[in-house]
Amino acid sequence: MTDASLQRQRVAVSVLFILAGTVMGGWQGRIPSVRAQLGVGDGAWGLIVLGMPMGTLLALLVLQGVITRTGARLPARWGAAALLMIAPLAAASPSTLVMVATLLVMGVAVGLLFGPMNALAVEVERGYGRSILSSFHAWFSGGQFAGGLLGVLAGLVNLAPALQLAASCLLLAALFVATARSLPDTHRVAASTPVDEAPAAPEPSGASWTPQLLILAAMCLLTSINEGAAAQWSAQYTVVLGGSIALGSLTLVCYSLAIAAARLVGDRIVGRLGRRRFLQLSAGVAAIGLGTGLLVGTVPAALIGFACLGLGSGCIVPTVMTLAGNQPDLATARAVALINLGEWPAFLLGPPLIGGLAELLGLRAALSVIVVSGLAIVVLAAFVDDRGPAVQSSSTTASAA
């Protein structure tokens, strides 16, 4: 494969990450307006939004059985297209029933897109022969920030959420269409091919959980619980300490910017330290930084603590995805899909877990769950088999031909 072809593939996969981040950031930024349109309270909204993780679970379960035969490119394309179409419709939902249905479809789209686009990123990374996966996740963070900022601006001028999302999705759709043909693909096993006659690399579709995948999935699960808890509770924690609402928002901003900064430089650090040491260092920074902030218990300490959490957590999931995608005897798309399935419970467990403990022990003590999770990742990382990308991916080369 030529350098130009590989570069086009990298751009095309980056567009998927930008698309996903921008749509989700735009949606999340307008949730208060959408809730106001429906006129529902906190309890009702908490039940309504369960539609999205349920849809994601449905997609992940389906992907387990088909992704080694379809490859990752097809579901990623379908997921991206569905997300672009459903987000404006969800924002325009006239009733609770319609909102639940559209969020269910949005969850399916997320499930079809997020795992496969990570598998495609691993394929491109393998072609480069060095770590670049964190840079894809940096594009996601940038898109999420841009989508949230568009939501703020649209709210200031009283633009309806549906119109804002429709406009941004149209622009993203044009970018997607322009680059979709350059997307790589992962290895496929033909439907008529017996498992014992499947090609040697990557390996058969029947392969499933291994000890290494269980370790990697556990690390993703713990990291996602931490990220969800930080997103939901960091601002509130600063307010509990006596900070203003503005300072609470600043805490979340510090956390988010730290994640983006980590992803911009993470690949270079991985190249110097190796993945196992990098994972241990990252989780250690997250646990020690936030743990110290919680012990000090002041607003400045909260700002620094959550910034450390962002710096430490930002590159854990991309690094785990690379390790999963390079497991022996297991196709890239299948391995990444399994990791996503193992990570899924975090979207339900994280915020409620912190909330329940906060009721019993107080929010400061409840946030120590994040510290314990970080320390657990340090321990798990010691058992990681540090495999990097191969110099060249035969499946990527074949798909580009």
ZIBELSUL-V479104 format. One record per backbone hydrogen bond with DSSP energy under -0.5 kcal/mol. CO is the residue of the C=O (numbers start at 0). NH is the residue of the N-H. E is the energy in kcal/mol with one decimal. If there is no record, write none. Layout:
co	nh	e
CO	NH	E
CO	NH	E
//
This chain:
co	nh	e
1	5	-2.1
2	6	-2.3
3	7	-2.2
4	8	-2.1
5	9	-2.2
6	10	-2.3
7	11	-2.5
8	12	-2.5
9	13	-2.3
10	14	-2.0
11	15	-1.2
12	16	-1.6
13	17	-2.6
14	18	-3.0
15	19	-2.6
16	20	-2.5
17	21	-2.8
18	22	-2.4
19	23	-2.2
20	24	-2.7
21	25	-2.6
22	26	-2.4
23	27	-2.8
24	28	-2.1
25	29	-0.8
26	29	-1.0
27	30	-1.0
29	33	-2.4
30	34	-2.8
31	35	-2.0
32	36	-2.0
33	37	-1.7
34	38	-2.2
34	39	-1.1
40	44	-2.5
41	45	-2.3
42	46	-1.3
43	47	-2.4
44	48	-2.5
46	49	-1.0
47	50	-1.9
48	51	-1.1
48	52	-0.7
49	53	-1.8
50	54	-2.1
51	55	-2.4
52	56	-2.3
53	57	-2.1
54	58	-2.2
55	59	-2.5
56	60	-2.4
57	61	-1.9
58	62	-2.6
59	63	-1.6
60	64	-0.7
61	64	-1.0
61	65	-0.9
62	65	-0.5
62	66	-2.5
65	68	-1.6
65	69	-2.3
66	70	-2.1
67	188	-3.1
69	73	-0.5
70	74	-0.7
71	75	-1.8
72	76	-2.3
73	77	-2.4
74	78	-2.9
75	79	-2.5
76	80	-2.5
77	81	-2.6
78	82	-2.4
79	83	-2.1
80	84	-1.6
81	85	-2.7
82	86	-1.9
83	87	-0.5
84	88	-0.8
85	89	-2.8
86	90	-2.0
87	91	-1.0
89	92	-1.4
94	98	-2.2
95	99	-2.5
96	100	-2.1
97	101	-2.7
98	102	-2.5
99	103	-2.0
100	104	-2.0
101	105	-2.5
102	106	-2.4
103	107	-1.9
104	108	-2.5
105	109	-2.5
106	110	-2.4
107	111	-2.3
108	112	-1.7
109	113	-2.8
110	114	-0.6
112	116	-2.5
113	117	-1.4
114	118	-2.0
115	119	-2.4
116	120	-1.9
117	121	-2.0
118	122	-1.8
119	123	-2.2
120	124	-2.6
121	125	-2.3
122	126	-1.5
123	127	-1.6
124	128	-1.7
124	129	-0.9
131	134	-0.9
131	135	-0.9
132	135	-0.6
132	136	-1.5
133	137	-1.7
134	138	-1.6
135	139	-1.6
136	140	-2.3
137	141	-2.6
138	142	-2.6
139	143	-2.7
140	144	-2.4
141	145	-2.4
142	146	-2.9
143	147	-2.3
144	148	-2.5
145	149	-2.5
146	150	-1.9
147	151	-2.0
148	152	-2.5
149	153	-2.8
150	154	-2.2
151	155	-2.0
152	156	-1.4
153	158	-3.0
154	157	-1.1
159	163	-2.3
160	164	-2.6
161	165	-2.3
162	166	-2.3
163	167	-2.2
164	168	-2.6
165	169	-1.9
166	170	-1.7
167	171	-2.3
168	172	-2.4
169	173	-1.8
170	174	-1.8
171	175	-2.6
172	176	-2.8
173	177	-1.8
174	178	-1.0
175	178	-0.7
175	179	-2.0
178	181	-1.7
179	182	-1.5
187	189	-0.5
189	192	-1.6
191	193	-0.6
193	196	-1.6
194	197	-1.2
203	206	-1.2
209	213	-2.3
210	214	-2.0
211	215	-2.6
212	216	-2.9
213	217	-2.2
214	218	-2.0
215	219	-2.2
216	220	-2.7
217	221	-2.5
218	222	-2.3
219	223	-2.6
220	224	-2.2
221	225	-2.1
222	226	-2.6
223	227	-2.7
224	228	-2.4
225	229	-2.5
226	230	-2.4
227	231	-1.9
228	232	-2.6
229	233	-2.0
232	236	-2.4
233	237	-1.7
234	238	-1.8
235	239	-2.4
236	240	-1.7
237	242	-2.4
238	241	-1.7
243	247	-2.0
244	248	-2.3
245	249	-2.1
246	250	-1.8
247	251	-1.4
248	252	-2.1
249	253	-2.8
250	254	-2.1
251	255	-2.6
252	256	-2.9
253	257	-1.9
254	258	-1.8
255	259	-2.1
256	260	-2.5
257	261	-2.4
258	262	-2.1
259	263	-1.4
260	264	-1.2
261	265	-1.7
264	268	-1.5
265	269	-2.7
266	270	-2.0
267	271	-0.9
268	271	-0.6
268	272	-2.6
269	273	-2.8
273	277	-2.0
274	278	-2.6
275	279	-2.0
276	280	-2.7
277	281	-2.9
278	282	-2.5
279	283	-2.1
280	284	-2.5
281	285	-2.2
282	286	-2.6
283	287	-2.8
284	288	-2.3
285	289	-2.1
286	290	-2.4
287	291	-2.4
288	292	-1.9
289	293	-2.6
290	294	-2.0
291	295	-2.4
292	296	-2.3
297	301	-2.0
298	302	-2.2
299	303	-2.3
300	304	-3.0
301	305	-2.5
302	306	-1.4
303	307	-2.4
304	308	-1.9
305	309	-2.0
306	310	-2.5
307	311	-2.5
308	312	-2.5
309	313	-2.0
312	315	-1.3
312	316	-0.7
314	318	-1.8
315	319	-2.5
316	320	-2.4
317	321	-1.8
318	322	-2.0
319	323	-2.7
320	324	-2.6
321	325	-0.8
322	325	-0.6
323	326	-1.5
326	329	-0.9
330	334	-2.5
331	335	-2.5
332	336	-2.2
333	337	-2.1
334	338	-2.1
335	339	-2.4
336	340	-2.0
337	341	-2.4
338	342	-1.8
339	343	-1.4
342	345	-2.0
343	346	-2.0
344	347	-1.4
344	348	-2.6
345	349	-2.0
348	352	-2.3
349	353	-2.0
350	354	-2.5
351	355	-2.8
352	356	-2.2
353	357	-2.4
354	358	-1.6
355	359	-1.2
356	360	-3.6
356	361	-0.6
357	361	-1.4
361	365	-2.1
362	366	-2.2
364	367	-1.3
365	368	-1.8
366	369	-1.3
366	370	-0.8
367	371	-2.5
368	372	-2.5
369	373	-2.3
370	374	-2.2
371	375	-2.2
372	376	-2.0
373	377	-1.7
374	378	-1.7
375	379	-2.7
376	380	-2.7
377	381	-0.7
378	381	-0.9
379	382	-1.9
380	383	-1.6
383	385	-0.9
384	386	-1.6
391	393	-0.6
392	396	-2.2
393	397	-2.4
394	398	-2.1
395	399	-1.6
396	400	-0.9
397	400	-0.6
//
